């Protein structure tokens, strides 16, 4: 049985992510087009992660499609709340982050116990929006970020301890993995870089942003101006060539920066002509972001050790609590 507990997604995420939503009755197979900007998250239900991530739901044999009733038995999702952005850095921001994660931890323990009672194996995935959200808003070194990390660690310890007391005190035959999808670096306002006007003139589109996109910015050139952009990049007075490596998409693919396999044809048009990769903490931002962010922000998306090295903690039955 797979249980997905998440703070980000409403119960129609897989349709929303593809520009579609199902009608209110999720069992209704009729779909209607709904613009993404009208999307409103729901707090009841959760993402059908099994079908979103793996295609059509499969039964325990993984060989045959399951019926709706069988799907309800083998897959479940739980939606937990997420701390409001305007509370970050305030006491209620920390309290909310820990409280909502505690709700997710409680749901995880309950689902594991139920699966054990039903005599079935289970895989429970619990995702939290924190400390990532705090780091983006406050920077990695913020005291509030440290409080959130320690608070979540305490709740994870509670999960493991609770699992060890089940089964009449003998504990469950289970393992707990704690990890993350990326690290973070702090970007100060004077490290937020705007593209010079003569480079912008070569572009149709630049995918930049203070929280991550600007650390691996995809640049779409105007037709025939690729070499002009490269020359202007090298000659830029603000030292772009020293703070960002400019690679064609083909060069980046040859370096396996997108993974060991070739870039899929369906994806390639979205990547443009170049990718600008940050070699330090400097990050490409839009003029609007440059004027908005007067304090340090957290970002990720490039190749610094702080961004790429992630924790991996494995707790097994013989592990101490």
Buried (B, 14 or more C-beta within 10 A) or exposed (E): BBBBBBBBBBBBBBBBEEEBBBEEEEEEEEEEEBEEEEBEBEEEBBBBBBBBEEEEBBBEEEEEEBEEEBBEBBBBBBBBBBBEEEBBBEEBBBEBBBBBBBBBBBBBBEBBBBBBEEEEEBEBBBBBBBBBBBBBBBBBEBEBBEBBBEBBEEBBEBBBEBBBEBEEEEBBEBEBEBEEEEBBBBBBBEBBBBBBEEBBEBBEEBBBBBBBBBBBBBBBBBEEBBEBBBEBBEEBEEEBEEBBBBBBBEEBBEEEBBEEEEBEEEEEEEBBBBBBBBEBBBBBBBEEBBEEBEEBBBBBBBEBEBBEEEEEEEBEEEEEE
